[in-house]
Amino acid sequence: MPEEGGSTLTATPRVIAYDLTRLFIGPLFATPRGIDRVDLALARRVFADPASDNLGILPTPWGVRAYPAWLVCKLLHKLESLWAEGETVERDAALGDLLERLAAPERPDARPHVPPGMTLGRGIRRIVDLLGVTSIRLGRPARSGVPQGAIYINVGQLGLAVPFFHNWLEERRDITSAMMLHDVIPLEYPHLVREGAVRHHDRMVRTVASHADCLIFNTAHARERVSEALGQHGLAQLPSLVRWLPLPDAFGAVEQSLPQLAGLNYFVVVSTVEPRKNHELLFRVWHRLAARLGRDAPHLVVVGAMGYRSGEIVDRIGHDPLVWSRIHFVSGLSSPALAALVLGATGMLSPSFAEGFGMPVLEASALGVPTLASDIAAHREIGGPGTRLLAEDDEEAWLAAICSLPPAGLRVRPQLARGQGEAAYCADLLAFLEQAATEKAQAAAGRGFTPRGSRPARR
C-alpha cells in the first residue's frame, strides 16, 4: 500500500482545525458514500477526546467559525445515528427489503424497483435535527479562534468550490493548510458530468492552488492528474502524501456472508447511478444473459443512489420482464449490511469510465471477492490478485468474464491486513501533517514565510 511522507509525532501534537463542511451536509444523504466514511473516520480520530484543543471549522452565514471538540463530538454522534452506521446487519431495513425482493416469486409484470431517493425537504429536516441536537452556537471566528501553528485539514473537498470560505487562511500564514483533491474527472471528462460541474471543479482546483501548504492524494494516479491541473494555475509541487483510502472498520466486523443468499448467484455494482459509472454496459450484458440462460441468469444488485441522468440510464433496461426480475436497486445500506452483501457476491463489477480511486474494487479485493473492473489507471493501481481488468466498452469480454465466475455460496471473511484499516490510515495522515507543519515552521524560522501558491518545486 503506497505511503509517502510521514514522521514520528512531536511530543505535543499541534492543534488540528478540521473542516466539517462535508460532514455537516451529510444528512442530505441516507447513508455515507466512500469518501464520507473516510471523512467521518478521520474526524472521529481527531475528536476522540472531547476535551482536546482540536477545533471544527465550518462556514456559516456569519463567516467561517471554529467550534470546540466537545460540540463536534455531539455532531459526529448524531450524524452516525442519522446514517444508521451502528445498525446491525439483521436490523438494516434497506437490506431486509432487498432480501424480500430477491426471494419473492417472479412476477412477469414486475418492473425494477428503484428506491426513492432522499428528498431535499427530508434532507433539510435532518440537518435541522443535527443542529438541534448539537445546540451549535455562534462559535469563534476561525481567523482568530484557531491557535498559532495549528494544522487546517480538508479531506471532504466540497467547500473548496467556494473560494471565500478559505480567505481567512491568507491572514494566518502560521497555519499549515492540508487539502485533499480527490480527482479532476470533471475537467477531463466534461461529457460525463452534469452542467456546472466543470466550473465547480475548476474553482476547487483554484482554491487548492491558492491556499494549500501540503497535499493528500488517494492514489499515485490522482496525484499525477491533480498536480498537472494545479500546475496550470502556477502551483509548484508541494509536500504530499499518497495513501490509499482505508477499508471501513465495519467490513472487519462482518464474519461471513448472508446465509439467506448462500444459494443465489448474484453480482454487485456499488456506485451512484450516473453516466460515468457505465451501468448501461451491464444492463446490455444482462439482456444477453437473460436471453441465453433464461431463469438461470444471475442477479445484478445495483447499490447506490440515483444521480445525474439516472432516469434515462434505468430506462435503458428496457421492457423485458425477465431482465427486470434479475436487476435490483438498493440504497441506504449501512456499512455492515454492505459488507455482508458484497462478501457473498459471485463477483464485484466496476465498469467505470473514470475513477480517482475506486473504493468498491478495494473493498471487494480485501474481502476476497472476484472483481471485474474497467482497465483504467486507478483500478490498475489498487486492484488485487482477484481483480480482472477489462476494456470498459468490450461487451463480449464482460459477458464471458461474468459467465466464467461460479456462485460463491457461503463465504467467510478473510483476515484483513492491518494497514488497510481506518486506524492505520488516520495515524499515517496525522503523522504526515505533523511533519509538514514542522518543516514549514523550520523554513519560516530560517527565511520567513513563503507565500502560498508560489513555492519552489520540491522533489
Buried (B, 14 or more C-beta within 10 A) or exposed (E): BBBBBBEEBEEEBBBBBBBBBBBBBBBBBBBBBBBBBBBBBBBBBBBEEEEBEBBBBBBEEEBBBBBBBEBBBBBBEBBBBBBBBEBEBEEBEBBBBBBEBBEEEEEEEEEBEBBEBBEEEBBEEBBEBBBEBBEBEEBBBBBEBBBEBBBBBBBBBBBBBBBEBBEBBEEBBBBBBBBBBBBBBBBBBEEBBBEEBBEBBBBBBBBBBBBBBBBBBBBBBBBEBBBEBBEEBEBBBBBBBBBBBBBBBBBBBBEEBBEBBBEBBBBBBBBBBBBBBBBBBBBBBBBBBBEEBEEEBBBBBBBBBBBBBBEEBBEEBEEEBBBBBBBBBBBBBBBBBBBBBBBBBBBBBBBBBBBBBBBBBBBBBBBBBBBBBBBBBBBBBBBBEBBBBBEBEBBEBBBEBBBEBEBBEEBEBEEBEEBBBBEBBBBBBBBBBBBBBBBBBEEBEEEEEBEBBEBEEEE
